[in-house]
Amino acid sequence: MFFKCTYSKIVWDGVNSLLGIVTDTRSSNWEWESMFKLCRTRCNLSEIIATYTCATVRFIWIERNNRRFNNVSQTATVVRARLLKEIKIYLQTQLTMVKDNTQLRACVKKIGLVLDYKQKDAVHCSWEKPKREVFKINTDRSVREEGAGYGGLVRDSEGNMVVGFSCASSIKSVMFQELQAILKRLVGASFMRLQAVVVESDSLRAIQCILKKEKPPWFCEDMVVEIQMRAQGFQIAEFKHNFRETNKAADYLAGQLGVVDICNFFVNHIDEKLVVILKEDSDGKLYTRLLS
């Protein structure tokens, strides 16, 4: 009823207009789910959205209690104006140094806050060749409106591609596809009788799950267990997180969506764009990454 009540809607629309929140309005439940998702993200913008959301509920609840127990009432316009004024003052006192980004700056400007911004640190990174007789596996996923899939490649110590692969899938889960890519390539490496592999993915969460540092989603638990078991079949099997900038070859292959549940393998016949990426990686091209 929160989003449908005339009184609540006047108050909330004022907050929504200020913050520019985009939510799923199919129903109240969908709208609340959208709000919870926005508030769960660990960033200053989410903190601001969460503060205004909680304050809106609190102010409306106080107004309800005043009407019921004290026979005192205020119009929705008055409550909305008081809410916006008080939360602006609260945020100004609570937020000092914030991480800089375009969305946050736009929001802060609309609210009228004066804040100091922490500039992002820059690091340089490049794709690193594996040691001699060790093969590096890079994997990635692709989840888009038109379909989902995963892909990757195996390279030797000189940076040469031994084999690449690309598979389409009907399951539109980022985590599922990340782990699926790692598992399928481990299976392939085993068939190729490789003895030492380093597996890299730009999904930190996937790597953390494999290393038992984070619990995987329930629907990925069996895959994680199988990855861990198959890793024991190699003399060396390491799992590492890499930056997205150094995972371009795997990202490119993951985006080559084809027929669902059919994998395409690449050995010699690769297009010019992938050739360029492989050459840049092999030459140690440096990328600049801004840390949040």
Secondary structure, 3 states (H helix, E strand, C coil): CCCCCHHHHHHHHHHHHHHCCCCCCCCHHHHHHHHHHHHHCCCHHHHHHHHHHHHHHHHHHHHHHHHHHHCCCCCHHHHHHHHHHHHHHHHHHHCCEEECCHHHHHHHHHHCCCCEEECCEEEEECCCCCCCCCEEEEEEEEEECCEEEEEEEEECCCCCEEEEEEEEECCCCHHHHHHHHHHHHHHHHHHCCCCEEEEEECCHHHHHHHCCCCCCCHHHHHHHHHHHHHHCCCCEEEEEECCHHHCHHHHHHHCCCCCECCEEEECCCCCHHHHHHHHHHHCCCCEEEEEC
